[in-house]
Amino acid sequence: MDVPQSKKIDQGRTSAADTLHSTADSLRSNAQAGSEKISNIATAAADRLETTSSYLREHDVRGMVGDLESVVKRNPGPSLIAAAAFGFLIGAAMRSGKD
């Protein structure tokens, strides 16, 4: 029996949240070994990853799409630039995969 698409998306979302959480923990652990400046940067990055991990756990796909729509409506110019950059990166990745 096939797993419903929504179940697959939820599993991927949970997996991504777990990976982000693990990466944040790793950054925090390794931050202690560096200089104070590197430690501060690593800790800030770990905090962002942890926030993203929590967001993924707390929101379903429908909620994330709604949040994205709100951001695009509030910031249409930067959203268009980000979409163009993302499209360029995806295109470059696809072209390099064909070589």
Secondary structure in CASP SS format (residue, H / E / C, confidence):
PFRMAT SS
TARGET T0000
AUTHOR 0000-0000-0000
METHOD secondary structure of the structure
MODEL  1
M C 1.00
D C 1.00
V C 1.00
P C 1.00
Q H 1.00
S H 1.00
K H 1.00
K H 1.00
I H 1.00
D H 1.00
Q H 1.00
G H 1.00
R H 1.00
T H 1.00
S H 1.00
A H 1.00
A H 1.00
D H 1.00
T H 1.00
L H 1.00
H H 1.00
S H 1.00
T H 1.00
A H 1.00
D H 1.00
S H 1.00
L H 1.00
R H 1.00
S H 1.00
N H 1.00
A H 1.00
Q C 1.00
A C 1.00
G C 1.00
S C 1.00
E H 1.00
K H 1.00
I H 1.00
S H 1.00
N H 1.00
I H 1.00
A H 1.00
T H 1.00
A H 1.00
A H 1.00
A H 1.00
D H 1.00
R H 1.00
L H 1.00
E H 1.00
T H 1.00
T H 1.00
S H 1.00
S H 1.00
Y H 1.00
L H 1.00
R H 1.00
E H 1.00
H C 1.00
D C 1.00
V H 1.00
R H 1.00
G H 1.00
M H 1.00
V H 1.00
G H 1.00
D H 1.00
L H 1.00
E H 1.00
S H 1.00
V H 1.00
V H 1.00
K H 1.00
R H 1.00
N C 1.00
P H 1.00
G H 1.00
P H 1.00
S H 1.00
L H 1.00
I H 1.00
A H 1.00
A H 1.00
A H 1.00
A H 1.00
F H 1.00
G H 1.00
F H 1.00
L H 1.00
I H 1.00
G H 1.00
A H 1.00
A H 1.00
M H 1.00
R H 1.00
S H 1.00
G H 1.00
K H 1.00
D C 1.00
END
